[in-house]
Amino acid sequence: MPRRIKRLTGCIGALCFYLLFCLQQANAQVKVSGMVADADTRSGLPGVTIINKSTRSGTVTNESGRFSIDAMPGDSLEFSMLSFYRKELSVPTTSMFINVYLSKRIFGLQEVQIRSKDYHQDSLSIRQEYGKYFNYHKPGAMDVLKTLPSNPITALTYLVPSKARKRKEHFQEQLVYWEKEKFIDYRYNAELVERMTKLNGNDLDTFMHRFRPGYQFIMDASEYDLLLYIKQSFQQYQQEKANPAKKEEEN
């Protein structure tokens, strides 16, 4: 009997040690947040992809270049964006706020011309690199039914909320969102608008922000439709500048 008690005590002790170790590991997670900026202009960069190379989870910087990601000490974070050199940093043992500066890649004239011709090439490059997230499919009822006969444990995990799945879904949403934003920028660009309106500087920025078209319109519009939209929007812009009081009444 004493021997059994000793064995039981030893098992309980080992289990407690294991639970304590797991708890310490969970508590060791740190939050890394900050801003990713252009090394030359020091302005925030939206749409920078941040990947935890250890867990393959990730996030994307917001419109001002800010980000936040959970990681374990020692994990490697990779910051990447088209036309910029990649940068990696190791996660410290404590939460931290950092500024990450990315340097622009210098392309030859021929390379710039090739890249400027086709937005879709850039989009395909991103989708190839992050295909795992673009093609991620949230498990549904049919997935549970299909998986249940061959692998019931995996099927049951589909029914349990998962932080890993949530991170993938969020990252997928961010990638799709920024892909749409970049497509709008590709067609509704400053060079085209400036040529159509003769605006420049702050006036050009104000006009482009005020009349920025939606993604669905950009997808459906022909070149003529887009040019007509810019022309009509510019006429409205001129009227609003000439009659600011009327604009305030309409708002």
DOGU-370817 format. One record per residue (C-alpha): residue number from 1; x, y negated, z negated. Coordinates in steps of 0.001 Angstrom, whole numbers, plus 500000, padded with zeros to 6 digits. Example, Ala and Ser with C-alpha at 12.3 -4.5 7.8 and 13.67 -1.06 7.14 Angstrom:
% residues 2
R, nr, x, y, z
R, 1, 512300, 504500, 492200 .
R, 2, 513670, 501060, 492860 .
//
This chain:
% residues 251
R, nr, x, y, z
R, 1, 500000, 500000, 500000 .
R, 2, 502724, 497416, 499153 .
R, 3, 504384, 498160, 502514 .
R, 4, 501112, 497425, 504329 .
R, 5, 500746, 494191, 502409 .
R, 6, 504291, 493200, 503363 .
R, 7, 503582, 493932, 507029 .
R, 8, 500335, 491957, 506894 .
R, 9, 502094, 489063, 505168 .
R, 10, 504810, 489137, 507815 .
R, 11, 502248, 489081, 510638 .
R, 12, 500369, 486182, 509048 .
R, 13, 503637, 484301, 508593 .
R, 14, 504629, 484857, 512216 .
R, 15, 501193, 483710, 513394 .
R, 16, 501400, 480560, 511264 .
R, 17, 504874, 479841, 512630 .
R, 18, 503628, 480258, 516197 .
R, 19, 500615, 477973, 515600 .
R, 20, 502884, 475376, 513979 .
R, 21, 505239, 475548, 516958 .
R, 22, 502355, 475082, 519412 .
R, 23, 501039, 472150, 517375 .
R, 24, 504460, 470512, 517387 .
R, 25, 504732, 470995, 521140 .
R, 26, 501291, 469423, 521684 .
R, 27, 502211, 466486, 519473 .
R, 28, 505482, 466044, 521350 .
R, 29, 503624, 464748, 524423 .
R, 30, 504449, 461108, 525107 .
R, 31, 502837, 458387, 527216 .
R, 32, 504907, 456612, 529849 .
R, 33, 503379, 453404, 531153 .
R, 34, 504509, 450258, 532881 .
R, 35, 504715, 448662, 536300 .
R, 36, 506311, 449667, 539601 .
R, 37, 507595, 446663, 541544 .
R, 38, 509493, 445726, 544679 .
R, 39, 513169, 445379, 543760 .
R, 40, 513510, 442295, 545985 .
R, 41, 510347, 440317, 545242 .
R, 42, 509658, 441732, 541743 .
R, 43, 505964, 441919, 542667 .
R, 44, 503853, 444927, 541687 .
R, 45, 503401, 447685, 544264 .
R, 46, 499912, 449251, 544559 .
R, 47, 499558, 452826, 545739 .
R, 48, 502914, 454138, 544495 .
R, 49, 502694, 457893, 543894 .
R, 50, 504031, 459139, 540549 .
R, 51, 504561, 462877, 540209 .
R, 52, 505583, 464817, 537113 .
R, 53, 507890, 467339, 538786 .
R, 54, 507645, 469668, 535797 .
R, 55, 503844, 469978, 535705 .
R, 56, 503040, 468804, 539279 .
R, 57, 500437, 466428, 537836 .
R, 58, 500457, 462821, 538917 .
R, 59, 498868, 459425, 539263 .
R, 60, 498935, 456337, 541500 .
R, 61, 499681, 452724, 540582 .
R, 62, 496706, 450346, 540572 .
R, 63, 496332, 447147, 542601 .
R, 64, 498833, 445287, 540385 .
R, 65, 501382, 448113, 540348 .
R, 66, 500633, 449331, 536824 .
R, 67, 500472, 452988, 535807 .
R, 68, 500167, 455343, 532843 .
R, 69, 500976, 459045, 532689 .
R, 70, 501307, 461666, 529946 .
R, 71, 504385, 463885, 529932 .
R, 72, 506664, 465962, 527744 .
R, 73, 510138, 464797, 526707 .
R, 74, 512639, 465833, 529339 .
R, 75, 510094, 465969, 532188 .
R, 76, 511191, 464345, 535424 .
R, 77, 508967, 461638, 536941 .
R, 78, 509302, 460842, 540646 .
R, 79, 508182, 457489, 542058 .
R, 80, 507633, 457373, 545822 .
R, 81, 506083, 455158, 548479 .
R, 82, 506433, 454910, 552227 .
R, 83, 509211, 452499, 553320 .
R, 84, 510829, 452617, 549854 .
R, 85, 513555, 454811, 548404 .
R, 86, 512376, 457350, 545867 .
R, 87, 513363, 457042, 542236 .
R, 88, 513378, 459556, 539409 .
R, 89, 513586, 459092, 535664 .
R, 90, 513652, 461466, 532726 .
R, 91, 510947, 461178, 530071 .
R, 92, 512348, 460202, 526631 .
R, 93, 511314, 461651, 523283 .
R, 94, 509000, 458739, 522449 .
R, 95, 506315, 456813, 524309 .
R, 96, 507695, 453944, 526358 .
R, 97, 506797, 450990, 528580 .
R, 98, 509050, 450491, 531571 .
R, 99, 509387, 448529, 534781 .
R, 100, 510446, 450643, 537750 .
R, 101, 511951, 448850, 540747 .
R, 102, 511884, 450473, 544182 .
R, 103, 514231, 449331, 546949 .
R, 104, 513049, 449002, 550526 .
R, 105, 514436, 451377, 553113 .
R, 106, 516107, 449703, 556057 .
R, 107, 514991, 451107, 559407 .
R, 108, 516481, 450482, 562804 .
R, 109, 514456, 448449, 565313 .
R, 110, 513395, 451553, 567242 .
R, 111, 512210, 453260, 564069 .
R, 112, 510154, 450233, 563067 .
R, 113, 508485, 450141, 566460 .
R, 114, 507612, 453821, 566271 .
R, 115, 506189, 453517, 562744 .
R, 116, 504136, 450430, 563582 .
R, 117, 502376, 452109, 566507 .
R, 118, 500508, 454791, 564612 .
R, 119, 499028, 454578, 561132 .
R, 120, 497896, 458190, 561442 .
R, 121, 501496, 459402, 561462 .
R, 122, 502062, 457856, 558037 .
R, 123, 498773, 459295, 556811 .
R, 124, 499683, 462774, 558044 .
R, 125, 503065, 462530, 556316 .
R, 126, 501381, 461744, 552999 .
R, 127, 498814, 464516, 553445 .
R, 128, 501553, 467022, 554236 .
R, 129, 503549, 465978, 551185 .
R, 130, 500575, 465988, 548816 .
R, 131, 498381, 468524, 550609 .
R, 132, 497907, 470434, 547362 .
R, 133, 495993, 467465, 545926 .
R, 134, 494222, 466311, 549111 .
R, 135, 492890, 469850, 549660 .
R, 136, 492011, 470478, 546016 .
R, 137, 488516, 471940, 545625 .
R, 138, 486672, 471666, 542318 .
R, 139, 485441, 475150, 541308 .
R, 140, 481671, 475493, 541570 .
R, 141, 479039, 478145, 540982 .
R, 142, 479908, 479983, 544196 .
R, 143, 483578, 480131, 543189 .
R, 144, 482585, 481703, 539876 .
R, 145, 480390, 484317, 541582 .
R, 146, 483052, 485167, 544183 .
R, 147, 485845, 485475, 541627 .
R, 148, 483896, 487241, 538873 .
R, 149, 484025, 490827, 540298 .
R, 150, 487775, 490852, 541002 .
R, 151, 489042, 488536, 538264 .
R, 152, 486478, 487853, 535505 .
R, 153, 488967, 485980, 533281 .
R, 154, 489779, 483462, 536014 .
R, 155, 486079, 483087, 536806 .
R, 156, 485328, 482275, 533164 .
R, 157, 488060, 479612, 533088 .
R, 158, 486180, 477796, 535851 .
R, 159, 483347, 477241, 533377 .
R, 160, 485602, 475707, 530717 .
R, 161, 486597, 472012, 531012 .
R, 162, 490265, 471715, 531957 .
R, 163, 492557, 468697, 531595 .
R, 164, 494703, 470013, 534426 .
R, 165, 491704, 470149, 536789 .
R, 166, 490605, 466681, 535686 .
R, 167, 494084, 465312, 536470 .
R, 168, 494011, 466917, 539933 .
R, 169, 490538, 465519, 540648 .
R, 170, 491566, 462029, 539512 .
R, 171, 494789, 462137, 541523 .
R, 172, 492891, 463341, 544599 .
R, 173, 490426, 460450, 544241 .
R, 174, 493297, 457969, 543941 .
R, 175, 495073, 459357, 547018 .
R, 176, 491903, 459195, 549129 .
R, 177, 491137, 455670, 547877 .
R, 178, 494571, 454306, 548768 .
R, 179, 494560, 456087, 552104 .
R, 180, 491338, 454228, 552958 .
R, 181, 492774, 450912, 551734 .
R, 182, 495885, 451359, 553858 .
R, 183, 493768, 452134, 556919 .
R, 184, 491859, 448879, 556401 .
R, 185, 495202, 447043, 556114 .
R, 186, 496405, 448764, 559287 .
R, 187, 493529, 447456, 561435 .
R, 188, 492647, 444250, 559554 .
R, 189, 496217, 442975, 559335 .
R, 190, 497643, 439486, 558792 .
R, 191, 499183, 439259, 562274 .
R, 192, 495838, 439908, 563981 .
R, 193, 493852, 437575, 561715 .
R, 194, 496446, 434799, 562040 .
R, 195, 496369, 435081, 565825 .
R, 196, 492563, 434883, 565850 .
R, 197, 492134, 432081, 563273 .
R, 198, 495446, 430171, 563372 .
R, 199, 495405, 430243, 559563 .
R, 200, 498557, 430745, 557539 .
R, 201, 499854, 430704, 553986 .
R, 202, 497293, 430491, 551170 .
R, 203, 494445, 429783, 553611 .
R, 204, 495178, 433039, 555439 .
R, 205, 495327, 434999, 552163 .
R, 206, 492063, 433437, 550946 .
R, 207, 490255, 434170, 554204 .
R, 208, 491482, 437784, 554398 .
R, 209, 490467, 438477, 550804 .
R, 210, 487097, 436726, 551172 .
R, 211, 486125, 438581, 554358 .
R, 212, 487939, 441882, 553888 .
R, 213, 485779, 444487, 555706 .
R, 214, 484732, 447802, 554196 .
R, 215, 486219, 451159, 555105 .
R, 216, 483127, 452443, 556921 .
R, 217, 482981, 449373, 559159 .
R, 218, 486683, 449725, 560013 .
R, 219, 486145, 453400, 560820 .
R, 220, 483199, 452723, 563163 .
R, 221, 484223, 449399, 564714 .
R, 222, 485743, 449168, 568173 .
R, 223, 488504, 446638, 568879 .
R, 224, 485852, 444281, 570264 .
R, 225, 483687, 444729, 567146 .
R, 226, 486623, 443891, 564886 .
R, 227, 487634, 440800, 566876 .
R, 228, 484015, 439599, 566919 .
R, 229, 483764, 440162, 563154 .
R, 230, 486899, 438069, 562531 .
R, 231, 485646, 435304, 564834 .
R, 232, 482216, 435131, 563179 .
R, 233, 483728, 435323, 559698 .
R, 234, 486069, 432460, 560555 .
R, 235, 483131, 430339, 561681 .
R, 236, 481427, 431021, 558351 .
R, 237, 484685, 430246, 556515 .
R, 238, 484944, 426860, 558255 .
R, 239, 481320, 426043, 557409 .
R, 240, 481891, 426930, 553752 .
R, 241, 484969, 424693, 553606 .
R, 242, 483053, 421842, 555224 .
R, 243, 480037, 422282, 552895 .
R, 244, 481311, 423638, 549539 .
R, 245, 478146, 422460, 547730 .
R, 246, 475954, 424591, 550002 .
R, 247, 478140, 427614, 549298 .
R, 248, 477730, 427128, 545526 .
R, 249, 473943, 426927, 545922 .
R, 250, 473897, 430208, 547888 .
R, 251, 475999, 431906, 545177 .
//
